[in-house]
Amino acid sequence: MNSFVSSTAIAAEPQTATEEVVRLTDVKRRFGTTAALDGISLTVKRGEILGIIGRSGAGKSTLIRCLNGLERADSGEILIEGRDITGLSEQDLQPLRRRIGMIFQHFNLLSAKTVEENVALPLKIEGLAKSERLKRAHELLELVGLADKAKAYPASLSGGQKQRVGIARALAARPALLLSDEATSALDPETTRSILALLKDINRKLGLTILLITHEMEVVRGIADRVAVIDAGRIVEEGQVWSIFANPQADITRSLLGGIRPQLPEHIAGRLSAAAGSEAILSVDLAGPQAQGALFAELSAALPHSFRLVHGGIDHIQNQPVARFFIAVPARDPALAGKVEQFLMARSARVEVLGYDTDHA
């Protein structure tokens, strides 16, 4: 794979002065009695990668279709590079859509056209001469590591190669905004990582603004600067990725993170009780320097007891250490768990007493 991004190859059109490529204000869209979008407000800054994550039916697809004008919001404002698109006619939307590239989950390539013809298609619609279209297509195929597949047809490509063609096509018209709609959901983990690395490289070297729609926290973790969690048509949580991973507030966020954050082993969780047992089990979430410091040594020095590390670990997200631990606190002193909780919270940890382990000797 050729991961080098040529600034000549994908240079965007001259940027406008606004620092916000996307601004949504109280956007609502209903289908019958169902509120697909129920007051969405968010911004995407120039050069940023924003991940929007939620379960199926949360409103992600409706949101992305409103952004590219395929759906009309019932109310609210949708500004793309400072221009409100909600009242534009279909004719007035066309030049604006050329500022928005789109990559899809199932690639949406035309099977009867070659790879280079697929990449050049937006430029053909735009009316560019064939020689200019093919020159641009070859630049972009080199960018995505598929220069040798220009004359091939989509049926001969792997899923990852098809998505690289989709990315090249999305960049053909030099967009200001790239929309990714579950672009890695049909790919295996290794291919997903290579596609995300390509998108990150394009973003970093060209400052291309990317909005990712996904249901996979691994995708957000691997590429996004910020994440917004959508549930039942509302943004329920938003912030820097490392901060959300370290301290998720909404139940849906904790659920989505369940597969990639340390969880209390089932054989221990299954025997926890609300009644006092031999040990209280605490979850401890923290980020930043404290996550790598001598926190538990300090805890043992301040409260001399035999604390036990049950499970957990430290991850690094956006160059920030993010930790989650489960510790066992002796329950002989009923007040000890509360003292431990206060000690850890004073050091910016989020602490929860999960219950009591009645079987541990």
C-alpha positions in Angstrom: 0.0 0.0 0.0 1.2 3.5 -0.8 0.4 5.6 2.2 2.2 8.7 1.0 -0.3 11.6 0.4 0.7 14.0 -2.3 -0.6 17.5 -1.6 -0.8 18.0 -5.4 -2.9 15.0 -5.8 -5.7 15.8 -3.4 -5.4 19.5 -2.8 -8.8 20.9 -2.0 -10.3 24.0 -3.5 -9.3 27.3 -1.9 -10.7 27.4 1.7 -13.2 29.9 2.9 -12.5 32.0 6.0 -14.9 30.2 8.3 -13.4 27.8 10.8 -16.5 25.7 10.9 -17.2 23.5 7.9 -20.4 22.2 9.4 -22.8 23.7 11.9 -26.2 22.2 12.8 -28.6 24.0 15.1 -31.7 22.3 16.5 -32.2 20.1 13.4 -35.4 18.0 13.5 -36.7 15.4 11.1 -39.7 13.3 11.6 -41.1 10.3 9.7 -44.7 10.1 10.7 -44.7 9.9 14.5 -41.1 8.9 14.7 -38.5 11.6 15.5 -35.4 10.5 13.5 -33.6 13.7 14.5 -34.9 15.5 17.6 -33.0 18.7 18.0 -29.5 17.9 16.8 -26.9 20.7 17.3 -23.2 20.2 16.6 -20.2 21.7 14.8 -17.3 20.2 12.8 -14.3 22.5 12.6 -12.0 22.7 9.5 -9.5 19.9 9.5 -11.2 18.0 12.3 -12.3 14.3 12.3 -15.6 14.0 14.1 -17.1 10.5 14.8 -20.8 10.2 15.3 -21.7 6.9 16.9 -24.9 5.2 17.8 -26.8 2.0 17.5 -28.9 1.1 14.5 -32.0 3.4 14.3 -30.4 6.1 16.4 -30.6 8.6 13.6 -27.1 8.4 12.1 -28.2 7.7 8.5 -30.9 10.4 8.5 -28.3 12.9 9.8 -25.8 12.2 7.1 -28.6 12.4 4.4 -29.6 15.8 5.8 -26.0 16.9 5.5 -25.7 16.1 1.8 -29.2 17.3 1.0 -30.7 13.9 0.2 -33.2 14.5 3.1 -34.8 17.8 4.0 -34.8 18.8 7.7 -38.3 19.8 9.0 -36.7 22.6 11.0 -33.4 24.0 12.2 -30.3 25.2 10.4 -27.7 23.1 8.5 -24.7 25.3 7.5 -22.0 24.0 5.2 -19.1 26.4 5.0 -21.4 29.1 6.4 -24.2 28.6 3.9 -27.6 27.3 5.1 -28.7 24.5 2.8 -32.1 23.8 4.3 -34.0 26.1 2.0 -31.9 25.6 -1.2 -33.5 24.2 -4.4 -32.2 21.1 -5.9 -30.4 23.2 -8.6 -28.7 25.3 -5.9 -27.7 22.2 -4.0 -25.6 20.8 -6.9 -22.5 23.0 -6.6 -22.6 22.6 -2.8 -22.7 18.8 -3.1 -19.4 19.0 -5.1 -17.9 20.3 -1.8 -18.9 17.1 -0.1 -17.3 13.8 -0.8 -19.1 10.6 0.3 -17.8 7.0 1.0 -20.2 4.2 1.6 -20.4 0.9 3.6 -21.0 -1.1 0.4 -18.7 0.9 -1.9 -21.4 1.8 -4.5 -19.1 1.3 -7.4 -20.5 0.8 -10.9 -19.7 -2.8 -11.9 -19.7 -2.0 -15.7 -17.0 0.7 -15.4 -13.3 0.3 -14.8 -11.7 1.5 -11.6 -10.4 4.6 -13.3 -13.8 5.3 -14.8 -15.4 5.0 -11.4 -13.0 7.4 -9.8 -13.4 9.9 -12.7 -17.2 9.7 -12.8 -17.8 12.8 -10.6 -15.6 14.8 -12.9 -17.4 13.6 -16.0 -20.7 14.8 -14.4 -19.0 18.1 -13.7 -18.1 18.4 -17.4 -14.3 18.1 -17.3 -12.5 16.9 -20.4 -11.6 13.2 -20.5 -7.8 13.8 -20.4 -8.2 15.9 -17.2 -10.5 13.3 -15.7 -8.1 10.5 -16.3 -5.1 12.5 -15.1 -6.9 13.2 -11.8 -8.1 9.6 -11.5 -4.6 8.3 -11.9 -3.2 10.7 -9.2 -5.9 9.5 -6.8 -5.4 5.8 -7.5 -1.7 6.3 -6.8 -2.6 8.0 -3.6 -4.7 5.1 -2.4 -2.2 2.5 -3.5 -4.1 1.1 -6.5 -2.3 2.6 -9.5 -1.9 -0.9 -11.0 -5.7 -1.5 -10.9 -6.8 1.4 -13.1 -8.1 -0.8 -15.9 -9.5 -3.5 -13.6 -13.3 -3.9 -12.9 -14.7 -3.8 -9.3 -15.6 -7.5 -9.4 -11.9 -8.4 -9.4 -11.1 -6.3 -6.3 -11.1 -7.2 -2.6 -13.4 -5.3 -0.2 -10.5 -3.2 1.0 -9.5 -2.3 -2.6 -13.1 -1.4 -3.4 -13.2 1.0 -0.5 -9.9 2.6 -1.6 -11.5 3.2 -5.0 -14.5 4.7 -3.1 -12.2 7.0 -1.2 -10.4 8.1 -4.4 -13.8 8.8 -6.1 -14.9 10.8 -3.1 -11.8 13.0 -3.3 -12.1 13.5 -7.1 -13.8 16.9 -6.9 -11.5 18.2 -4.2 -14.2 18.4 -1.4 -14.0 20.5 1.7 -15.9 17.8 3.7 -15.7 14.0 3.5 -18.7 12.0 4.8 -18.0 8.4 5.8 -21.2 6.3 6.2 -20.1 3.1 8.0 -17.3 2.9 5.5 -15.4 0.1 7.3 -18.4 -2.0 8.6 -18.1 -4.6 5.7 -14.3 -5.0 6.2 -12.2 -7.3 8.3 -10.2 -5.8 11.2 -6.8 -5.6 9.4 -8.3 -4.0 6.3 -10.3 -1.6 8.6 -7.1 -0.5 10.2 -5.4 0.2 6.8 -8.4 2.2 5.6 -8.5 4.3 8.8 -4.8 4.9 8.5 -5.3 6.1 4.9 -8.1 8.5 6.0 -6.0 9.8 8.9 -3.0 10.4 6.6 -5.2 12.3 4.2 -6.7 14.4 7.0 -3.3 15.1 8.6 -1.4 16.2 5.5 -4.2 18.0 3.7 -6.4 19.2 6.6 -9.4 17.6 5.0 -12.5 17.7 7.3 -14.0 14.2 7.9 -17.3 13.3 9.5 -17.6 9.6 10.3 -20.9 7.8 10.9 -20.3 4.5 12.7 -21.5 2.0 15.3 -18.0 0.8 16.2 -16.1 2.5 19.0 -12.9 1.0 17.6 -13.3 3.1 14.6 -13.8 6.3 16.7 -10.8 5.3 18.9 -8.6 4.8 15.8 -9.2 8.0 13.9 -11.5 10.6 15.5 -10.5 13.8 17.3 -14.0 14.2 18.9 -17.0 11.9 19.2 -20.7 12.6 19.5 -23.0 9.9 20.7 -26.4 9.8 19.2 -29.4 8.0 20.7 -33.1 8.3 19.7 -32.3 11.3 17.4 -30.5 13.3 20.1 -26.8 13.9 20.9 -26.5 12.5 24.4 -22.8 13.0 24.9 -20.0 14.8 23.1 -16.3 15.5 23.7 -12.7 14.5 22.9 -12.3 10.8 22.3 -9.9 10.1 25.2 -12.2 12.0 27.6 -15.3 10.1 26.6 -13.4 6.8 26.9 -12.1 7.7 30.3 -15.4 9.0 31.7 -18.5 8.0 29.7 -21.6 9.7 31.2 -24.5 8.2 29.2 -25.7 4.6 29.5 -25.6 4.2 25.7 -22.0 5.3 25.7 -21.0 2.9 28.4 -22.8 0.1 26.5 -21.0 0.9 23.2 -17.7 1.0 25.1 -18.4 -2.4 26.7 -16.5 -4.4 24.2 -13.2 -2.5 24.3 -12.9 -1.2 27.9 -11.9 -3.6 30.6 -15.0 -5.2 32.2 -15.3 -7.0 35.5 -14.9 -10.8 34.7 -18.3 -12.5 34.5 -17.4 -15.1 37.1 -16.8 -12.3 39.6 -19.6 -10.0 38.5 -22.1 -12.9 38.8 -21.5 -13.5 42.5 -21.6 -9.8 43.6 -24.2 -9.0 46.2 -25.6 -5.8 47.7 -25.2 -7.4 51.1 -21.8 -7.0 52.9 -19.3 -9.7 52.1 -15.6 -10.3 52.6 -14.6 -7.7 50.0 -16.1 -4.6 48.3 -15.4 -4.5 44.5 -14.8 -1.0 43.2 -14.4 0.2 39.6 -11.9 3.0 39.1 -11.7 5.1 35.9 -9.1 7.8 35.4 -7.0 9.5 32.8 -3.9 11.7 32.4 -0.8 11.5 34.7 -2.7 9.9 37.5 -3.4 6.9 35.3 0.3 6.1 35.2 1.3 7.3 38.6 1.8 5.3 41.9 -1.8 5.7 42.7 -2.3 2.4 44.5 0.9 2.6 46.4 -0.2 6.0 47.6 -3.6 4.5 48.5 -2.0 1.7 50.5 0.3 4.3 52.3 -2.7 6.5 53.2 -5.0 3.7 54.2 -2.9 0.7 55.3 -4.9 -2.3 54.2 -4.5 -5.2 51.8 -6.1 -3.9 48.6 -6.3 -6.3 45.7 -6.2 -5.5 42.0 -8.8 -7.7 40.4 -8.7 -6.7 36.8 -8.0 -3.8 34.5 -5.4 -2.0 32.4 -4.1 1.2 30.8 -4.8 2.2 27.2 -3.4 5.3 25.3 -5.9 7.3 23.3 -4.9 10.5 21.5 -1.6 10.2 23.4 -3.5 10.3 26.7 -3.2 7.4 29.2 -6.7 6.1 30.0 -7.1 3.5 32.8 -9.8 1.3 34.2 -9.2 -0.9 37.2 -11.3 -3.1 39.5 -10.0 -3.3 43.0 -11.1 -5.4 46.0 -11.3 -3.5 49.4 -11.5 -5.5 52.6 -15.0 -5.2 54.1 -14.0 -5.8 57.7 -14.2 -2.0 58.3 -17.6 -0.9 56.8 -16.4 2.6 56.3 -13.2 1.7 54.4 -14.8 1.5 50.9 -16.1 5.1 51.4 -12.6 6.3 52.5 -11.1 4.6 49.4 -13.7 6.2 47.2 -13.0 9.7 48.6 -9.2 9.2 48.3 -9.5 8.2 44.6 -12.0 10.9 43.7 -9.8 13.6 45.2 -7.3 12.5 42.5 -9.8 12.9 39.7 -10.9 9.3 39.5 -14.4 8.2 38.9 -15.2 5.5 41.4 -18.2 3.2 41.8 -18.9 0.5 44.4 -20.2 -2.4 42.3 -21.1 -4.7 45.2 -19.6 -7.2 47.6 -17.8 -10.5 46.7 -19.3 -13.0 49.2 -17.2 -16.0 48.0 -13.7 -14.6 48.1 -11.9 -16.0 51.2 
